[in-house]
């Protein structure tokens, strides 16, 4: 699959948000028709001139798209490739740290490990996602970021230990850590009170809605009568100290903004909300 070259501008910034890169997001409008075959990036051209991705739906539950259309298992849908909206959570002299505004995909963390450096999700973010979501000019703006994956970045036991830390990594695209998701300088509440299984601390700034595309790809989201309808859970890169060879526990952010832990890194319904660091100086 070739690198996307369909964006003319590198980015569009407004206050504390920025449009950067593009990815399938919204269900195709009924008035738009698709004809012809897919291009080198796997995208189709709609009658409106926009690009679309085709997906055979595999929803995690009895979900609707944002327009109220029910998602049918196994049916093929088309999703418009649109600019990605990111929240600027850090700005140091023109070097911006960005967090994706929505959950854009659903996938497992890994099938055999709760460690970020070994994970399937790290490989996907720095491979397929990086290749498809950004033009070459945009990709050139993304910095290799040195990530702290040590004991200061993860939840620890009463003894102050966590044997499921991993080596530090250098990545262009990554997930926030347990430490970063409570970093007040990033706009989050600080110093979460750690409990067993769920780390207390609801924060509206951690809540994320699920795109139509992500819902069709299997990302879970809240339905029914709830204040958090449409929101989903998204992975962090931090392993929980209670992980074992049989329970690969990885931290996540829940639909209500709490930080919790899943007992299985293999759960494909947890969403992806990536981060990148770019230079606009």
C-alpha positions as CSV (number, residue, x, y, z in Angstrom):
1,X,0.0,0.0,0.0
2,X,1.5,3.4,-1.0
3,X,1.8,6.5,1.1
4,X,-1.2,8.8,0.9
5,X,-0.6,12.0,-1.1
6,X,-4.2,13.4,-1.2
7,X,-3.7,16.2,1.3
8,X,-2.3,19.5,-0.1
9,X,-1.7,21.3,3.2
10,X,0.5,19.9,5.9
11,X,-1.8,20.9,8.8
12,X,-4.5,23.4,9.9
13,X,-4.3,24.7,13.4
14,X,-6.9,26.5,15.5
15,X,-6.2,27.4,19.1
16,X,-5.6,24.1,21.0
17,X,-6.5,21.7,18.2
18,X,-5.0,20.8,14.8
19,X,-6.1,19.0,11.7
20,X,-3.2,16.7,10.6
21,X,-3.2,13.6,8.5
22,X,-6.4,11.8,7.3
23,X,-8.1,8.6,8.1
24,X,-11.5,6.9,7.4
25,X,-14.1,8.2,9.9
26,X,-17.7,9.0,8.9
27,X,-20.2,6.6,7.2
28,X,-20.8,7.5,3.5
29,X,-23.9,9.6,2.9
30,X,-26.7,7.9,1.0
31,X,-26.5,10.4,-1.8
32,X,-22.8,9.5,-2.5
33,X,-22.2,6.6,-4.9
34,X,-19.0,4.6,-5.3
35,X,-17.7,3.3,-8.6
36,X,-14.5,1.9,-10.0
37,X,-11.8,0.0,-8.1
38,X,-9.7,0.8,-5.2
39,X,-6.5,2.9,-5.6
40,X,-3.0,2.0,-4.4
41,X,-4.0,3.0,-0.8
42,X,-7.1,0.8,-0.9
43,X,-9.4,3.8,-1.1
44,X,-12.4,4.3,-3.5
45,X,-13.4,7.6,-5.0
46,X,-17.0,8.7,-4.3
47,X,-19.3,10.8,-6.6
48,X,-18.5,13.7,-4.3
49,X,-14.8,13.5,-5.2
50,X,-13.8,12.3,-1.7
51,X,-12.0,9.1,-0.8
52,X,-13.7,6.2,0.9
53,X,-12.6,3.0,2.7
54,X,-14.6,-0.1,2.5
55,X,-15.1,-2.3,5.6
56,X,-17.1,-5.5,6.2
57,X,-18.6,-4.7,9.5
58,X,-17.8,-6.6,12.7
59,X,-19.4,-4.5,15.5
60,X,-18.7,-5.4,19.1
61,X,-22.4,-5.0,20.0
62,X,-25.8,-3.9,18.7
63,X,-24.5,-0.5,17.7
64,X,-25.7,2.4,15.4
65,X,-23.7,4.8,13.4
66,X,-23.8,8.4,14.4
67,X,-26.6,9.1,11.9
68,X,-28.8,6.4,13.6
69,X,-28.3,3.7,11.0
70,X,-27.9,0.3,12.6
71,X,-24.6,-1.5,12.0
72,X,-25.2,-5.0,10.4
73,X,-22.6,-7.7,11.0
74,X,-20.9,-8.7,7.7
75,X,-22.4,-5.9,5.6
76,X,-19.9,-3.8,3.6
77,X,-19.9,0.0,4.4
78,X,-17.9,2.9,3.0
79,X,-16.3,5.5,5.2
80,X,-15.1,8.9,4.2
81,X,-11.4,9.6,4.5
82,X,-11.3,12.9,6.5
83,X,-8.7,15.1,8.2
84,X,-7.8,13.8,11.7
85,X,-8.5,16.2,14.5
86,X,-5.9,16.2,17.3
87,X,-5.8,18.0,20.7
88,X,-2.6,19.9,21.3
89,X,-1.5,18.7,24.8
90,X,2.0,20.1,24.7
91,X,3.7,23.0,22.9
92,X,7.4,23.7,23.3
93,X,8.7,26.3,21.0
94,X,6.8,25.0,18.0
95,X,7.1,21.3,18.8
96,X,3.6,20.1,19.4
97,X,2.5,17.0,21.3
98,X,-0.8,15.8,19.9
99,X,-3.5,13.4,21.1
100,X,-6.1,12.2,18.7
101,X,-9.5,13.6,19.5
102,X,-11.5,10.5,18.9
103,X,-11.1,6.7,19.0
104,X,-10.2,5.9,15.4
105,X,-9.9,2.1,15.4
106,X,-10.4,-0.9,17.5
107,X,-7.8,-3.7,17.9
108,X,-6.0,-5.9,20.4
109,X,-2.9,-4.6,22.3
110,X,-1.1,-7.9,21.6
111,X,-1.9,-11.6,21.4
112,X,0.9,-12.7,23.7
113,X,2.4,-9.8,25.6
114,X,1.4,-6.8,27.8
115,X,4.6,-5.0,27.0
116,X,4.6,-2.0,24.7
117,X,7.9,-2.7,23.1
118,X,6.7,-6.1,21.9
119,X,3.1,-5.2,21.1
120,X,1.1,-5.7,17.9
121,X,-0.4,-2.2,18.4
122,X,3.0,-0.5,18.5
123,X,3.9,-2.2,15.2
124,X,0.6,-1.2,13.6
125,X,0.8,2.4,14.7
126,X,4.4,2.8,13.4
127,X,3.7,0.8,10.3
128,X,0.4,0.6,8.6
129,X,-1.2,3.6,10.3
130,X,1.8,5.9,9.9
131,X,2.0,4.9,6.2
132,X,-1.7,5.4,5.5
133,X,-2.7,8.4,7.5
134,X,0.0,10.9,6.5
135,X,1.5,12.2,3.3
136,X,5.2,12.1,3.0
137,X,5.5,15.8,3.8
138,X,3.4,15.2,7.0
139,X,5.3,12.1,8.0
140,X,8.5,14.1,7.7
141,X,7.1,16.5,10.4
142,X,6.6,13.7,12.9
143,X,9.5,13.4,15.3
144,X,11.0,10.2,16.7
145,X,10.0,10.5,20.4
146,X,11.9,8.9,23.2
147,X,9.3,7.2,25.4
148,X,9.7,6.4,29.1
149,X,8.4,2.9,29.6
150,X,10.0,2.3,33.0
151,X,8.6,2.0,36.5
152,X,7.8,5.8,36.8
153,X,5.4,5.5,33.8
154,X,3.3,2.6,35.0
155,X,1.1,1.8,38.0
156,X,3.0,0.0,40.8
157,X,2.1,-2.3,43.6
158,X,2.2,-1.4,47.3
159,X,5.9,-2.2,47.3
160,X,6.5,0.3,44.5
161,X,7.3,-2.3,41.9
162,X,6.0,-3.5,38.5
163,X,7.8,-6.4,36.9
164,X,5.9,-5.8,33.7
165,X,7.7,-2.6,32.7
166,X,9.7,-2.7,29.4
167,X,12.6,-1.0,27.9
168,X,12.3,2.6,26.7
169,X,11.5,3.0,23.0
170,X,11.8,5.5,20.2
171,X,8.5,5.8,18.2
172,X,6.9,8.2,15.8
173,X,3.4,7.2,16.8
174,X,2.6,5.9,20.3
175,X,-0.1,5.6,23.0
176,X,0.0,7.6,26.2
177,X,1.3,6.0,29.3
178,X,-0.4,5.7,32.8
179,X,1.9,8.5,33.9
180,X,1.1,10.8,30.9
181,X,-2.6,10.4,31.1
182,X,-2.6,12.0,34.6
183,X,-0.1,14.7,33.6
184,X,-1.6,18.1,34.5
185,X,0.7,19.8,32.0
186,X,-1.1,17.8,29.3
187,X,-4.5,19.1,30.6
188,X,-5.4,16.0,32.7
189,X,-6.1,15.8,36.4
190,X,-3.0,14.8,38.3
191,X,-2.1,12.1,40.8
192,X,-4.8,9.4,40.5
193,X,-5.7,7.4,43.6
194,X,-4.8,3.8,42.6
195,X,-7.2,1.0,43.5
196,X,-7.6,-2.7,42.6
197,X,-8.6,-3.0,39.0
198,X,-9.8,0.5,38.4
199,X,-7.8,3.7,39.1
200,X,-10.2,6.3,40.4
201,X,-10.2,9.7,38.7
202,X,-12.9,10.7,36.2
203,X,-11.7,13.4,33.8
204,X,-13.8,14.8,30.9
205,X,-10.5,15.5,29.1
206,X,-9.9,11.8,28.8
207,X,-13.3,10.9,27.3
208,X,-13.4,10.0,23.6
209,X,-16.1,9.2,21.2
210,X,-15.9,6.4,18.7
211,X,-15.9,7.2,14.9
212,X,-18.2,5.3,12.6
213,X,-15.3,3.5,11.1
214,X,-13.9,2.4,14.4
215,X,-17.3,1.1,15.5
216,X,-17.6,-0.9,12.3
217,X,-14.1,-2.3,12.9
218,X,-15.1,-3.6,16.3
219,X,-14.4,-0.8,18.8
220,X,-16.7,-1.0,21.8
221,X,-18.9,2.1,22.6
222,X,-21.5,3.0,25.1
223,X,-25.2,2.7,24.1
224,X,-28.5,3.2,25.8
225,X,-29.4,5.8,28.4
226,X,-26.1,7.0,29.6
227,X,-24.2,10.3,29.9
228,X,-21.4,8.7,27.9
229,X,-23.3,7.4,24.9
230,X,-21.0,7.1,21.9
231,X,-17.8,7.1,24.0
232,X,-15.4,4.1,24.1
233,X,-12.4,2.8,25.9
234,X,-8.9,3.4,24.6
235,X,-5.6,1.7,25.3
236,X,-2.6,3.1,27.2
237,X,0.8,1.6,26.6
238,X,1.3,0.7,30.3
239,X,1.2,-2.8,31.6
240,X,-0.5,-3.4,35.0
241,X,1.7,-4.8,37.8
242,X,-0.8,-7.6,38.3
243,X,0.0,-9.1,34.9
244,X,0.9,-12.8,34.8
245,X,1.8,-15.2,32.0
246,X,-1.9,-16.0,31.8
247,X,-3.4,-12.6,32.4
248,X,-1.9,-9.9,30.2
249,X,-3.2,-6.8,31.9
250,X,-2.9,-3.5,30.2
251,X,-4.2,-0.1,31.3
252,X,-6.8,1.8,29.5
253,X,-9.1,4.9,29.7
254,X,-12.8,4.1,30.1
255,X,-15.7,5.8,28.4
256,X,-16.4,7.9,31.5
257,X,-12.8,9.2,31.8
258,X,-11.7,6.8,34.5
259,X,-8.5,5.0,34.1
260,X,-8.8,1.2,34.4
261,X,-7.1,-2.1,33.5
262,X,-8.2,-4.9,31.2
263,X,-7.4,-8.4,32.1
264,X,-6.5,-9.3,28.5
265,X,-4.3,-7.5,26.1
266,X,-6.0,-9.7,23.4
267,X,-9.3,-7.8,23.6
268,X,-9.8,-6.4,20.1
269,X,-12.7,-4.1,21.1
270,X,-10.6,-1.5,23.0
271,X,-10.0,1.6,20.9
272,X,-6.9,3.4,19.6
273,X,-6.3,7.1,20.2
274,X,-2.7,7.7,19.1
275,X,-0.3,10.5,19.9
276,X,2.4,12.0,17.8
277,X,4.9,14.9,18.2
278,X,5.4,17.3,15.3
279,X,7.5,20.4,14.6
280,X,5.7,23.4,13.0
281,X,8.5,25.8,13.6
